[in-house]
Amino acid sequence: MVFTQLNSKTVGPPDSDTGLSTDLAPDTIITVGDFDRVRNQINIQKNNKNALEVLNEIGRITGMQSQSGPIPNTQFVSTVTDSAGTGNPTGTVYQPENGTCWQLCAAELSLKNATNARLRIGTLLNSSRVQISLISSAGIFELNEPIFISYPCFLEYQIIGSSGSNTIAFSLVRVR
């Protein structure tokens, strides 16, 4: 049953060097919706043990289910410097690749000649933004709960009243 419903799907998107990305990527990549549709059809009972094992294996291979939290050796720390010079510059801190999900672990700001800063999540689908944290001086953005970012969304900053050279340091770890 599981293989019958998913036999035309690929495990994930092709490597970026193939040139097949975003709108050119194959539409046969397994999605969370595909996985959930099959998962929700299987009753937890003894005669479905085989199907449950196959589904579990597919979930692990495709990253549609987490077995143990963050993926080892994927956490990194990086910095982004605003060099716009004036106004309220906005910039992308990080944009995940299609098919991945990242968790923001920490973010810190070094303000120079700016009043405050915002950390936000935006989306490529439209111009919507949602604010995660606001700080009024140099320091650590308070993250009161886990923040996950997955394509087509991205992590972005906005510096208010900037005159340039403001730096944001951040740490992310891949969870899917």
C-alpha positions in Angstrom: 0.0 0.0 0.0 2.7 2.5 1.0 4.9 1.9 -2.1 1.8 1.9 -4.4 0.9 5.4 -3.3 4.4 6.8 -3.3 6.1 5.0 -6.2 6.2 8.0 -8.5 7.8 10.3 -5.9 11.5 11.2 -5.5 13.2 11.4 -2.1 14.1 15.1 -2.4 15.0 17.9 -4.8 17.9 17.5 -7.2 21.3 19.0 -6.3 21.6 22.8 -7.1 24.3 22.2 -9.7 21.7 20.4 -12.0 20.1 23.7 -12.7 16.7 22.3 -11.6 15.5 24.5 -8.7 12.4 26.3 -7.5 9.9 26.3 -10.4 12.1 24.0 -12.5 12.4 21.2 -9.9 10.5 18.0 -10.6 6.9 18.0 -9.2 7.3 14.4 -8.1 9.3 15.2 -5.0 7.6 13.7 -1.9 6.0 16.4 0.2 4.8 16.4 3.8 1.3 16.3 2.5 2.1 13.1 0.5 3.7 11.5 3.6 0.8 12.5 5.9 -1.8 11.3 3.4 -0.3 7.8 3.4 0.4 7.9 7.2 -3.1 8.8 8.1 -4.5 5.8 6.2 -2.7 3.2 8.2 -4.3 1.9 11.4 -1.9 1.0 14.2 -2.6 -2.7 14.4 -0.6 -5.9 14.1 -1.5 -6.8 10.5 -0.1 -3.3 9.4 3.3 -3.9 11.0 5.0 -4.1 7.6 3.4 -1.0 6.3 4.2 1.0 9.5 7.9 -0.1 9.2 8.1 0.9 5.6 6.5 4.2 6.4 8.9 4.8 9.2 11.8 4.1 6.9 10.5 6.5 4.2 9.9 9.1 6.9 13.6 8.9 8.0 15.0 8.8 4.5 13.0 11.8 3.3 13.2 13.8 6.5 9.5 13.9 6.8 9.7 12.9 10.5 12.3 13.6 13.1 13.8 10.8 15.1 16.2 12.6 17.3 16.1 16.4 16.9 18.7 18.5 15.1 20.9 16.9 12.4 24.4 16.5 13.8 27.2 18.6 12.2 24.8 21.1 10.7 24.9 24.0 13.2 26.8 27.1 12.2 27.4 30.6 13.4 27.7 33.5 10.9 27.4 37.2 10.6 25.7 39.7 8.3 26.8 43.4 8.2 24.4 46.1 7.0 26.3 48.5 4.8 23.4 50.5 3.4 24.5 53.6 5.3 21.2 55.3 6.0 17.5 54.7 6.6 15.9 51.5 7.8 17.8 48.8 5.8 16.4 45.3 5.6 18.5 42.3 4.6 18.3 38.5 4.5 20.1 36.8 7.4 19.4 33.3 6.0 17.3 31.6 3.4 17.0 27.8 3.6 17.2 25.6 0.6 14.0 24.0 -0.7 13.2 20.9 1.4 15.1 21.9 4.5 14.1 23.3 7.9 16.4 25.2 10.3 16.1 26.3 13.9 17.4 29.6 15.0 19.4 29.0 18.2 20.7 32.5 18.9 21.1 36.0 17.4 23.1 39.0 18.6 23.3 42.5 17.3 26.1 45.0 17.4 24.5 48.4 16.7 26.4 51.4 15.5 24.4 54.7 15.1 21.0 53.0 15.0 18.0 53.2 17.4 16.9 49.5 17.3 16.6 46.4 15.2 14.0 43.8 14.3 14.4 40.2 13.5 11.7 38.9 11.3 10.5 35.9 9.2 9.5 36.8 5.6 8.2 34.7 2.7 9.0 34.6 -1.0 5.3 34.0 -1.8 4.2 37.5 -1.0 5.5 40.5 1.0 4.3 39.3 4.4 6.6 39.6 7.4 6.2 38.6 11.0 8.4 40.0 13.8 10.3 37.6 16.0 12.2 40.0 18.3 12.9 43.7 18.7 15.9 45.1 20.6 16.6 48.7 21.4 20.3 48.6 21.8 23.2 46.3 21.1 22.7 42.9 22.6 21.0 39.5 22.3 17.7 39.0 20.6 15.3 37.3 23.0 14.0 34.1 21.6 11.2 32.9 23.9 10.4 29.8 21.9 12.0 27.7 19.2 12.0 29.5 15.8 11.9 27.3 12.7 12.6 28.6 9.2 11.9 26.5 6.1 11.6 27.4 2.4 9.9 29.5 1.1 10.4 31.6 4.2 13.6 33.4 5.2 15.1 35.1 8.3 15.5 38.8 7.9 16.7 41.8 9.8 15.6 45.4 9.8 17.8 48.2 11.4 15.9 51.3 12.4 17.5 54.7 12.0 20.8 53.2 10.7 23.9 54.9 9.5 25.6 51.6 8.5 28.0 49.1 9.8 25.6 47.2 12.1 26.4 43.5 12.5 24.1 40.6 13.3 25.6 37.3 14.4 23.4 34.3 14.4 23.4 30.5 14.9 21.2 28.0 13.1 21.0 24.2 13.2 19.3 22.1 10.6 16.4 20.0 11.9 15.0 18.6 8.7 
